[in-house]
Amino acid sequence: MAGVILEARGLDVLLGDYQVLWDARLAVDEGEMVALLGPNGAGKSTLLNTVSGLLRPRAGAITFRGEPIAGLPAHRIVARGLAHVLERRRLFPYLTVEQNVRLGAYAPAARSGREAQLARVKALFPILEERAGQPARTLSGGEQQMVAIARGLMAHPRLLMIDEPFLGLAPRVVTQLVEAIRRINREGVTIVFIEQNVELALSLATRGYVLESGRVVLEGRSAELLRSPEVRRIFLGG
């Protein structure tokens, strides 16, 4: 049985003077696909940003591959094998597609295998080859999301976190991205992702965590969460 690759316990996180997370937790086994669910403002992005080192927790512990990482700068966490694809993609708009993708391999450990990994991500997303010389700002939203995920993969991550990969995309593009994410997971990368569409998220993930008002209120297997009256209350009201 695969061991735990990522664990967060007792996380309290503030943005300025406002507390966003209260005693938050997350545990992910190697090879899993885990969804973070919850309404807008529930703290999902804050949780991922804290895990990846963009925010520092006021309290709590985070371990990755058995080593503590809470409070480490983001570049050192990436170098340990944890990559984060941020909400709304955050590409460099005036750099080309290929330049954006190659920036993902800036960590010393990723540089030696950069060309081989570039070939892998181009096979996963053929649009990267077709649009290699175009500025990133000229791509559609779905194409930009593919570039953002490819950039994350260039770091050779053991675990990839993706914040709202399907937000605002056409159904056809969502289907393409779902298949790509499944393939990434099958090829050995553990995945944690945020998604607002509960049915879509739980059809893709093996397990899920539900956040509400900065607290983890539910966790479990996807099938269990789909049947949960509490999940219906949170997302549908009543």
Protein Blocks (a to p, Z undefined) as FASTA:
>chain_A
ZZdfbdcehiacdehjbcfbghiacdddehiacddeddehilmmmmmmmmnopaccfbdc
ddeehiafehpafklmmmnopacddehhlpafkbcfklmmmmmmmpfklmmmmmmmmmmm
mmmmmmlmmmmmpcfklpcfklmmmmmmmmmmmnopabdcdehklgoiafklmmmmmmmm
mmmmmnopacddddfblmlmmmmpmbdcddeehiafbgcdfklmmmpmklmmmmngZZ
